[in-house]
Amino acid sequence: MNLFDVYSRYQVEPISGSGCWITDKSGERYLDLYGGHAVISIGHSHPRFVEAITEQVGKLAFYSNSIVNPLGEELAKKLGEISGYDGYALFLCNSGAEAIENALKLASFKTQGKRVIAFDRAFHGRTSLAVAATNNQKIGAPINRTHHVTHLPLNDIGRFEEAVGDGTNFAAVLLEGVQGIGGIYEPKTEFLQSVAEICRKNNIPLILDEIQSGYGRTGKFFAHQHHGIRPDLITVAKGMGNGFPIGGVLISPEFTPEYGMLGTTFGGSHLACAAGLAVIDVLNDEKLLENSAEVGATLIDKLTNVPGIQNVRGRGLMIGIDFEEDSSSLRRRLLFDHHIFVGSATDKRTLRLLPPLSLSMEEAETFLDRLQHELQATNR
């Protein structure tokens, strides 16, 4: 049997990692400014992360949600404290797409509505409801197109008000704190505050997808906290487990739980919770949110002065860089000639930077030096 071939893969085989660096099987070291789709939040193989999951797997890796798991209760408490949402409840699952599915399901349970508003360029996952909310026909099969999703342009409040109308039969409004795969596009403060107010007036749950933009990525715990709103539901995953599969939904007190309304076999396992607790402890103790804000702001500022770059946008260590032409070949050269991992976006002219939040200014300077060297060589 072979793997089902659905991924375009670079011919690089990492075997180990430490901090913001990974090493391949030939011993070459690479600066990781992509973090495996923003998953590596506290750094590769962080010793406290390794210790936590090693110790836990030696005790008990898994039992079902039919028993008491104090680790899950501790994770909910610490997540509430670090995020500022201690009055919310936490449902644990395994991935971002699963978090989106459960958030939309909760919203529909509450409103009895079927309609969803989502936004152009957004990406919410590849499962049934999540991929329907993602406006990309290439990844949605015909069976996914049976859901009632309206896609609107981001930051166009007039179109949003028109689509909401009298608010009838809506399950939810869903948007990302910062659009990741779409190319690092952020809702404007006025737009996001207006959306939140319209949702409140019409009793439509507002879901913030913070799967890529959360967990300190933008310098605050959640990207929407730059704009002074509090959504009804917040989805998390990626950086939550530093590579261990875990996701979750933060749920407003306006939602009443009932036995059986949500469920998961593996979500919230002992091992997953140990990973999640280690991540929060390191974020706190090593002040990685502050580091993300400081290093990211400096890096964005310096990138704006690099010849050959058309535009730079983002917050913290969630950065989009636009070039005049398709950047695919530049990404390959950065990887194979300069040993730096960066990410792509829907717009092929855009590079995404999503490094571990522990990225140092010295490591950021290494990237800047190698990028400028490559751009100068290309333009000769």
Summary of the structure (lengths in Angstrom):
residues: 380
radius of gyration: 20.6
end to end distance: 47.9
largest distance: 65.9
contacts: 1306
relative contact order: 0.17
helix: 37%
strand: 19%
